[in-house]
């Protein structure tokens, strides 16, 4: 029983223990659950706290970055401020030095100001004095202005009077030229050669207009007699006459070209009588030996400059041609095209004469004229004859067209100046020419003979009669210069040598025919009557 009891007790104890154990296990499980729950809550709380602190830490990091950035800015700003502070201190030091300098300057200025103030008071006194003088000067200026206005009015009246006087001068000049004759003849005897026998020539007349040639003539019976030949022209120039003397007589005709008229001046005579020397001068002319062409152009330039004061402005155009073996050549053209271009002469109804395809040069300075003459001399055909090794064997014609306009009066003019150097007029028996030179001489003599025929026809012309201008290129070119609307002057050039006595007589007789030629009243060239 005891065993059973013990066993029973033991079982009861076991059961009790098991119950306790179950309870303990249950408590343990409950505790574990509680622990687990608590642990989960703790972990959650830890995570929450961690998240909270992580967020705060992030904010702190951001704030720290911002503070660090601001700190860097503050440091830079501080560095800049320190730099500026140093610069400011330096500037202050400089300003202090300058201030001391300015203070010293101020003291000097104040001292100068005192002097200037005294000077200013003195200048004010002078200014007041000058003001009074200025007022007096203004009164005098007003009176002077009135005087100047009166003088200006008088000047305008004088300018109008000068213009009217110039117009009257042109009319009187034209009347004077008409009284002298629209075709005039001058004779010029060239100087003799040192070793040549001279003919007996006597010059006389109140106006140096006459000359007498004397020769000893032997009859068939052997008797010797003296024969005299007297000629009278508009003017006769002896061998001692200079280029200047000759030009003084023709300068009035050159003025007529500026006034708006056609003017023609040509030199006639045997080879070697001084035609080219008279018209152009020597190959290297000086002021004393310059010929009629350069002198005429220089006069035109000089007078044109003077007329600018009266409102006149001129343009000048030049052409230079030659007639060689009845063919016209352009002396200003290209040497390579010499003789290859055909040039024709045209006469318009209004009296204007033109030659086709000619080179025209604007002559705006005397130097242009010199270069033009040089080129023409180089191109001009020359050949050898017994009379003159370098005698020109062609007729040369220099044409200067003058177009003028007066900006004050509106008046316009166009004048033409023809300066002609004819070929030598020697007879075939005297020239000694052969071959081509013989043909040249024949062509020259034919053209000069045609010129004589035209002169003869003009002298004996009845109204409506035929004038044979077309018989040669020379006479056809000079149609308006001999019988047309032109003032014409012929230089007959004569050699004083005994051996040229016969040729000289022929030239003088021809010139006498020309001197008897008459033309009608010459008309001035205007825009409505352009030549």
C-alpha positions in Angstrom: 0.0 0.0 0.0 2.7 2.3 0.8 4.2 1.4 -2.5 0.9 2.2 -4.2 0.6 5.2 -2.1 4.0 6.2 -3.0 3.3 5.3 -6.5 0.0 7.2 -6.3 1.8 10.1 -4.7 4.4 9.8 -7.2 1.9 9.8 -10.0 0.1 12.7 -8.3 3.4 14.4 -8.1 4.2 13.6 -11.7 0.8 14.8 -12.7 1.2 17.9 -10.7 4.7 18.3 -12.1 3.4 17.8 -15.6 0.7 20.3 -14.9 3.2 22.7 -13.6 5.4 21.9 -16.5 2.6 22.5 -18.9 1.8 25.7 -17.1 5.5 26.5 -17.2 5.7 25.7 -20.8 2.6 27.7 -21.5 4.0 30.5 -19.6 7.2 30.0 -21.5 5.4 30.1 -24.7 3.5 33.1 -23.6 6.7 34.6 -22.5 8.3 33.8 -25.8 5.3 35.3 -27.6 5.6 38.3 -25.4 9.3 38.4 -26.0 8.8 38.0 -29.7 6.1 40.6 -29.7 8.2 42.9 -27.5 11.2 42.2 -29.7 9.1 43.0 -32.8 7.8 46.2 -31.2 11.4 46.9 -30.2 12.7 46.3 -33.6 9.9 48.4 -35.1 10.7 51.1 -32.5 14.4 50.8 -33.3 13.7 51.0 -37.0 11.4 54.0 -36.4 14.0 55.6 -34.3 16.7 54.7 -36.8 14.6 56.1 -39.6 13.9 59.2 -37.6 17.5 59.7 -36.8 18.5 58.9 -40.4 16.1 61.6 -41.6 17.4 64.0 -39.0 21.0 63.0 -39.9 20.2 63.6 -43.6 18.8 67.0 -42.7 21.8 67.7 -40.6 24.1 66.7 -43.4 22.2 69.0 -45.7 22.4 71.7 -43.2 26.0 71.0 -42.6 26.6 71.2 -46.4 24.8 74.5 -46.5 26.7 75.8 -43.5 30.0 74.6 -45.1 29.0 76.3 -48.4 28.1 79.5 -46.5 31.3 79.2 -44.6 33.3 78.9 -47.8 31.4 82.0 -49.1 32.1 83.8 -45.9 35.8 82.8 -46.1 36.0 84.0 -49.7 34.1 87.2 -48.8 36.4 87.6 -45.9 39.4 87.2 -48.2 38.0 89.7 -50.6 37.2 92.1 -47.8 40.7 91.7 -46.5 42.1 92.4 -50.0 39.8 95.4 -50.3 40.8 96.5 -46.9 44.4 96.4 -47.9 43.6 98.3 -51.2 41.5 100.7 -49.2 44.3 101.3 -46.8 46.7 101.8 -49.7 44.2 104.2 -51.4 43.7 106.0 -48.1 47.4 106.4 -47.8 47.6 107.6 -51.4 44.7 110.0 -50.8 46.4 111.2 -47.6 49.5 111.9 -49.7 47.4 113.5 -52.4 45.5 115.4 -49.8 48.7 116.8 -48.5 49.7 117.7 -52.0 46.3 119.2 -52.7 46.5 121.1 -49.5 49.8 122.5 -50.7 48.3 123.2 -54.1 45.2 124.8 -52.5 47.5 127.1 -50.6 49.2 128.0 -53.9 45.9 128.4 -55.6 44.5 130.6 -52.9 47.6 132.7 -53.3 47.2 132.7 -57.1 43.5 133.4 -56.7 44.2 136.5 -54.8 46.5 137.6 -57.6 43.9 136.4 -60.2 41.2 138.3 -58.4 43.2 141.5 -58.6 44.0 140.7 -62.2 40.3 140.0 -62.9 39.3 143.3 -61.5 41.8 144.9 -63.8 40.6 142.9 -66.8 37.0 143.8 -66.0 38.0 147.4 -66.1 39.7 146.7 -69.5 36.7 144.7 -70.6 34.4 147.6 -69.9 36.8 149.8 -71.8 36.8 147.3 -74.7 33.0 146.9 -74.6 32.8 150.6 -75.1 35.3 150.3 -77.9 33.4 147.4 -79.4 30.2 149.4 -79.4 32.0 152.1 -81.2 33.5 149.5 -83.6 30.0 148.1 -84.2 28.8 151.5 -85.1 31.7 151.9 -87.4 31.1 148.3 -88.8 27.5 149.2 -89.5 28.6 152.2 -91.4 31.3 150.2 -93.1 28.8 147.5 -94.1 26.7 150.1 -95.7 29.8 151.3 -97.6 30.6 147.8 -98.6 27.1 147.2 -99.9 27.4 150.4 -101.9 30.8 149.2 -103.2 29.2 145.7 -104.0 26.4 147.4 -105.9 29.0 149.5 -107.7 31.1 146.4 -108.4 28.1 144.6 -109.9 27.4 147.7 -112.0 31.1 147.7 -113.1 30.9 143.9 -113.9 27.9 144.5 -116.0 29.7 147.5 -117.6 32.8 145.3 -118.2 30.7 142.6 -119.8 29.0 145.2 -122.0 32.4 146.6 -122.8 33.7 143.2 -123.7 30.7 142.7 -126.0 31.3 146.1 -127.5 35.0 145.4 -127.9 34.2 142.2 -129.8 32.0 144.1 -132.2 34.5 146.9 -132.6 37.3 144.4 -133.0 35.3 142.6 -135.7 34.6 145.9 -137.5 38.3 146.7 -137.4 39.2 143.4 -138.9 36.6 143.8 -141.7 38.1 147.3 -142.4 41.5 145.7 -142.7 40.1 143.1 -145.1 38.8 139.6 -144.5 41.6 138.3 -146.7 45.0 139.8 -145.9 48.5 139.1 -147.2 51.7 139.5 -145.3 55.1 139.1 -146.9 58.1 137.8 -144.9 61.6 137.8 -146.3 63.9 135.3 -144.6 67.5 136.2 -143.6 70.2 135.4 -146.1 72.9 132.7 -145.8 76.5 133.8 -145.0 78.0 132.6 -148.3 75.2 133.3 -150.7 74.6 136.2 -153.0 71.6 138.3 -152.0 69.1 139.9 -154.3 68.5 143.7 -154.2 65.4 144.2 -152.1 64.2 147.5 -150.8 61.6 147.9 -148.1 59.5 151.1 -147.8 56.2 152.6 -146.9 54.8 154.4 -143.9 53.3 151.2 -142.5 56.1 148.8 -143.9 53.7 147.6 -146.6 55.8 147.8 -149.8 58.9 146.2 -151.2 60.9 146.5 -154.4 63.0 143.8 -156.1 65.7 144.8 -158.6 67.6 142.7 -161.1 70.1 143.3 -163.8 68.8 142.1 -167.2 71.0 141.6 -170.3 69.4 142.0 -173.7 70.2 140.0 -176.8 72.4 142.9 -178.0 74.5 142.6 -174.8 73.2 145.7 -173.2 72.5 145.6 -169.4 69.5 147.3 -167.9 67.9 147.4 -164.4 64.5 146.0 -164.0 62.4 146.7 -160.8 59.4 144.9 -159.4 57.3 146.6 -156.8 54.8 144.8 -154.6 52.5 146.1 -151.9 50.8 144.0 -149.2 49.1 144.6 -145.9 52.4 144.3 -144.2 56.0 143.4 -145.3 58.5 141.9 -142.8 62.2 142.4 -143.6 64.9 139.8 -142.8 65.5 141.5 -139.4 61.9 141.0 -138.3 61.4 138.6 -135.4 58.8 135.9 -134.7 57.4 138.3 -132.1 57.0 141.1 -134.7 55.1 138.8 -137.0 52.8 137.5 -134.3 51.9 141.0 -133.1 50.3 141.6 -136.5 48.3 138.3 -136.5 47.3 138.3 -132.8 44.2 140.2 -133.5 43.0 137.5 -135.9 43.7 134.9 -133.1 41.5 137.0 -130.8 38.7 136.8 -133.5 38.8 133.0 -133.1 38.2 133.4 -129.4 35.3 135.8 -130.2 33.6 133.1 -132.3 34.8 133.5 -135.8 36.5 131.2 -138.3 40.2 132.2 -138.8 42.6 130.8 -141.4 46.4 131.6 -141.5 48.5 129.9 -144.1 52.2 130.1 -145.2 53.0 130.1 -148.9 56.3 130.1 -150.7 59.1 128.0 -152.2 60.9 125.3 -150.3 63.4 126.8 -147.8 61.7 130.2 -147.7 60.9 129.9 -144.0 57.3 128.7 -144.0 57.7 126.0 -141.4 59.9 128.3 -139.3 57.2 130.9 -139.4 54.4 128.6 -138.5 56.0 126.2 -136.0 59.5 127.5 -135.3 62.7 125.4 -135.3 62.8 121.8 -134.1 63.9 123.0 -130.6 62.2 126.4 -130.3 63.0 128.9 -127.6 60.7 131.6 -126.4 62.1 134.0 -129.0 62.0 131.5 -132.0 58.6 129.9 -131.3 56.3 130.0 -134.4 52.8 131.2 -135.0 51.1 128.0 -133.9 52.5 127.8 -130.3 52.3 131.6 -129.9 48.6 131.6 -131.0 47.8 128.7 -128.7 49.6 130.4 -125.8 47.7 133.7 -126.5 44.4 131.8 -126.5 45.2 130.2 -123.1 46.3 133.5 -121.6 43.2 135.4 -122.8 40.9 132.5 -121.9 42.2 132.7 -118.3 41.6 136.4 -118.2 38.1 136.0 -119.6 37.2 133.7 -116.8 36.7 136.8 -114.7 33.9 137.8 -117.1 32.2 134.4 -116.9 33.8 132.9 -120.0 34.9 129.2 -120.0 36.5 127.6 -123.1 37.3 124.1 -124.2 40.0 123.6 -126.9 40.2 120.7 -129.4 43.0 120.2 -131.9 43.5 118.3 -135.1 46.6 118.1 -137.3 46.5 116.7 -140.9 48.7 116.7 -144.0 47.9 116.4 -147.7 50.6 114.4 -149.3 50.3 113.4 -153.0 46.6 114.4 -152.9 46.0 112.0 -150.0 45.0 113.2 -146.5 46.9 111.7 -143.5 46.2 112.1 -139.8 49.4 113.5 -138.2 48.1 112.7 -134.7 47.1 109.2 -135.3 49.0 105.9 -134.7 52.1 105.8 -136.8 51.3 102.1 -137.7 48.0 103.1 -139.3 49.6 106.0 -141.3 48.3 105.9 -144.9 45.9 103.0 -144.2 42.9 105.1 -143.2 40.8 107.0 -145.8 39.9 110.5 -144.8 37.1 112.4 -146.6 36.3 116.1 -146.6 32.6 117.2 -145.9 31.2 120.7 -146.1 27.9 121.1 -144.4 25.2 123.6 -145.4 25.9 125.8 -142.4 29.5 126.2 -143.6 31.1 123.7 -141.2 34.0 121.7 -142.7 34.9 118.3 -141.2 37.4 115.6 -142.1 36.4 112.0 -141.3 38.2 109.7 -138.9 40.6 112.4 -137.6 42.3 112.2 -134.1 41.0 115.0 -131.9 43.2 116.1 -128.9 41.9 118.0 -125.9 44.4 120.8 -125.5 44.0 121.7 -121.8 47.6 123.0 -121.3 50.4 124.6 -123.5 52.5 121.4 -122.8 49.8 119.4 -124.6 50.4 121.6 -127.7 54.1 121.1 -127.6 53.7 117.3 -127.4 51.2 117.4 -130.2 53.5 119.4 -132.5 56.3 117.0 -131.8 54.2 114.0 -132.8 52.9 115.8 -135.9 56.5 116.7 -136.9 57.6 113.0 -136.5 54.7 111.8 -138.6 54.9 114.4 -141.3 56.2 113.1 -144.6 59.6 114.6 -145.6 61.9 113.9 -148.5 65.2 115.2 -150.0 65.3 117.8 -152.8 68.2 119.8 -154.1 66.7 123.0 -152.5 66.3 121.7 -149.0 67.4 118.3 -147.7 64.7 118.3 -145.0 62.0 120.2 -147.0 58.5 119.2 -146.1 56.9 117.7 -149.2 53.3 118.0 -148.0 50.7 120.6 -146.9 50.0 120.5 -143.1 46.8 121.9 -141.5 46.5 122.5 -137.8 42.9 123.1 -136.7 42.0 124.5 -133.3 38.3 124.5 -132.3 37.4 126.9 -129.5 34.0 126.4 -127.7 33.1 129.2 -125.3 30.2 129.7 -122.9 29.5 132.7 -120.6 27.9 131.4 -117.4 26.9 135.0 -116.6 25.2 136.0 -119.8 24.4 132.6 -121.3 26.2 133.5 -124.5 27.9 130.7 -126.5 30.5 130.8 -129.3 32.4 128.4 -131.4 35.5 129.6 -133.2 37.9 127.8 -135.5 41.6 128.6 -136.0 43.3 127.0 -139.0 47.1 127.3 -139.3 48.4 125.9 -142.5 52.0 125.3 -143.7 51.8 124.7 -147.5 54.4 122.6 -149.3 57.2 124.3 -151.3 56.1 126.0 -154.5 59.3 125.7 -156.5 59.1 125.0 -160.3 60.2 121.5 -161.6 63.2 123.0 -163.3 64.4 124.4 -160.0 63.6 121.5 -157.7 65.9 118.9 -159.3 63.4 116.2 -158.3 63.4 112.7 -159.9 61.4 109.6 -159.5 59.0 109.7 -156.5 60.2 113.1 -155.6 59.3 114.3 -159.1 55.7 113.0 -158.6 55.6 114.7 -155.2 56.6 118.0 -156.8 54.1 117.6 -159.6 51.3 116.9 -157.1 52.3 119.9 -155.0 52.5 122.2 -157.9 49.1 121.0 -159.2 47.5 121.7 -155.8 49.1 125.1 -155.6 48.1 125.8 -159.2 44.5 124.9 -158.3 44.8 127.3 -155.4 45.8 130.0 -157.9 42.9 129.1 -160.1 40.5 129.4 -157.1 42.1 132.8 -156.1 41.7 134.0 -159.7 38.1 132.9 -159.9 37.4 134.6 -156.6 39.0 137.9 -157.9 37.0 137.8 -161.1 33.9 136.0 -159.8 30.5 137.2 -160.8 27.6 136.4 -158.7 26.8 132.7 -159.1 30.0 132.0 -161.0 31.9 128.7 -160.6 34.8 128.4 -158.2 36.9 125.3 -158.9 37.4 124.2 -155.3 37.1 120.5 -156.1 40.2 120.5 -158.4 42.4 119.5 -155.5 42.2 118.3 -151.9 43.9 121.5 -150.7 41.4 123.9 -152.3 38.4 121.8 -151.4 39.6 121.7 -147.8 40.1 125.5 -147.8 36.8 126.2 -149.4 35.3 128.0 -146.4 38.7 129.6 -145.6 39.1 131.4 -149.0 35.6 132.2 -150.2 33.5 131.2 -147.2 32.7 132.5 -143.7 36.3 133.0 -142.6 38.9 135.7 -141.8 42.0 134.7 -143.8 45.7 135.7 -143.7 48.4 134.5 -146.1 52.0 134.7 -145.2 54.0 134.7 -148.5 57.5 133.6 -147.5 60.3 134.8 -149.8 64.0 133.9 -150.0 66.4 136.8 -150.5 69.0 134.8 -152.5 69.8 135.8 -156.1 69.4 132.2 -157.2 65.8 132.1 -155.9 64.9 135.5 -157.6 62.6 133.9 -160.1 60.8 131.8 -157.6 60.4 134.8 -155.3 58.8 136.8 -158.1 56.3 133.9 -158.7 55.4 133.7 -155.0 55.0 137.5 -154.8 52.8 137.6 -157.9 50.6 134.8 -156.6 50.3 136.7 -153.2 49.2 139.8 -155.1 46.3 137.9 -156.6 45.3 136.7 -153.2 45.5 140.3 -151.9 43.0 141.4 -154.5 40.5 138.7 -153.4 37.3 139.9 -151.6 34.7 138.0 -149.6 31.4 139.0 -148.1 30.7 140.0 -144.5 31.9 137.4 -142.0 29.3 136.0 -139.6 30.0 135.2 -136.0 29.6 131.6 -135.0 26.8 131.0 -132.5 24.9 127.9 -131.4 22.3 128.6 -134.1 25.1 129.1 -136.7 27.8 126.6 -135.6 30.9 126.2 -137.7 
